[in-house]
Amino acid sequence: YRIVYNLSLNKIQSNKSTSQLTDLYEDEIAENSITDTLCSEENSRIIERLIFSLRPTYSAVLNMFYFEHLSCEEIAEIMQIEVNNVKVLLYRSRKALRDLIIEKKLQEDII
């Protein structure tokens, strides 16, 4: 499983595209009513860039959970941390992504 973690980090560092980005913001960001602003392909690309601009640990956790479809237990084993720590990282990475989206939206409104 360590290979998956390393591959996730490599993918993040090289900013490669993933095809299931819509699952991320439909599942998690939809709950926070931001999805109304995230419906076009351009917004999907922006979200993808924002994910890869997060801290490597946050990006890796989001990548493994949403794109690799790994469970929290599998991610914990790969990263060699506790399951609760994975849940905390998922929460913090979602919050950081949400904050970046809001910040991006506010910047666009100003410009």
C-alpha distance (Angstrom), angle and dihedral (degrees) to the residues before:
residue distance angle dihedral
Y1 . . .
R2 3.78 . .
I3 3.80 86.9 .
V4 3.82 90.1 61.5
Y5 3.79 90.5 51.8
N6 3.80 91.9 49.8
L7 3.79 91.4 46.3
S8 3.79 89.4 51.0
L9 3.77 90.9 52.6
N10 3.80 90.5 47.6
K11 3.78 90.6 50.5
I12 3.78 90.8 50.2
Q13 3.77 92.9 48.4
S14 3.78 92.8 49.6
N15 3.84 92.4 43.0
K16 3.78 93.2 -133.5
S17 3.80 117.4 179.2
T18 3.75 123.5 -107.2
S19 3.74 126.1 -156.6
Q20 3.78 101.8 -141.9
L21 3.78 101.1 59.5
T22 3.78 92.5 123.1
D23 3.82 90.1 65.4
L24 3.78 89.3 62.4
Y25 3.74 98.4 57.1
E26 3.79 95.2 33.7
D27 3.81 92.7 54.8
E28 3.78 102.8 38.2
I29 3.78 111.2 13.9
A30 3.80 92.2 43.2
E31 3.77 87.5 67.2
N32 3.79 88.5 61.3
S33 3.82 95.2 49.6
I34 3.79 94.7 -116.7
T35 3.80 92.4 115.6
D36 3.77 90.8 87.0
T37 3.80 88.1 75.6
L38 3.80 96.0 41.1
C39 3.80 106.5 67.6
S40 3.78 107.2 106.2
E41 3.78 130.1 78.1
E42 3.77 90.3 -116.0
N43 3.77 89.8 58.2
S44 3.80 89.5 48.9
R45 3.78 90.3 56.1
I46 3.78 90.3 47.9
I47 3.82 90.7 51.1
E48 3.79 90.2 48.8
R49 3.81 91.1 52.4
L50 3.80 89.7 47.5
I51 3.81 91.3 52.4
F52 3.77 90.8 52.3
S53 3.80 91.0 47.0
L54 3.81 90.9 60.6
R55 3.78 121.8 95.9
P56 3.82 110.1 -69.0
T57 3.81 92.2 -112.4
Y58 3.82 91.9 52.7
S59 3.79 92.4 46.2
A60 3.79 91.6 47.8
V61 3.81 93.1 50.9
L62 3.82 92.3 48.0
N63 3.79 90.7 46.0
M64 3.80 94.2 50.6
F65 3.81 94.5 43.4
Y66 3.81 100.5 43.4
F67 3.79 105.7 23.0
E68 3.81 102.3 30.2
H69 3.83 91.7 35.5
L70 3.79 93.7 -135.8
S71 3.79 121.6 160.3
C72 3.78 123.1 -120.3
E73 3.79 88.9 -105.8
E74 3.81 92.1 53.9
I75 3.80 91.8 47.1
A76 3.81 89.9 49.3
E77 3.79 90.3 52.9
I78 3.80 92.6 47.7
M79 3.79 94.8 46.8
Q80 3.81 91.8 38.9
I81 3.80 93.5 -127.0
E82 3.81 135.3 115.8
V83 3.82 120.6 -80.5
N84 3.80 90.3 -118.9
N85 3.80 89.3 55.6
V86 3.82 89.2 54.4
K87 3.79 89.5 52.7
V88 3.79 90.4 50.0
L89 3.81 90.5 49.1
L90 3.81 90.7 49.8
Y91 3.79 90.8 50.5
R92 3.80 93.1 47.4
S93 3.80 94.0 44.8
R94 3.82 91.4 49.7
K95 3.79 89.9 48.7
A96 3.81 91.9 48.2
L97 3.80 90.0 49.3
R98 3.79 91.4 47.6
D99 3.82 90.3 50.5
L100 3.80 91.1 49.7
I101 3.80 90.7 50.1
I102 3.79 91.6 50.6
E103 3.79 91.0 46.0
K104 3.81 90.9 49.3
K105 3.80 90.6 48.6
L106 3.81 91.8 50.2
Q107 3.80 91.7 48.7
E108 3.80 90.5 51.9
D109 3.81 90.5 50.0
I110 3.81 90.5 52.4
I111 3.80 93.3 48.6
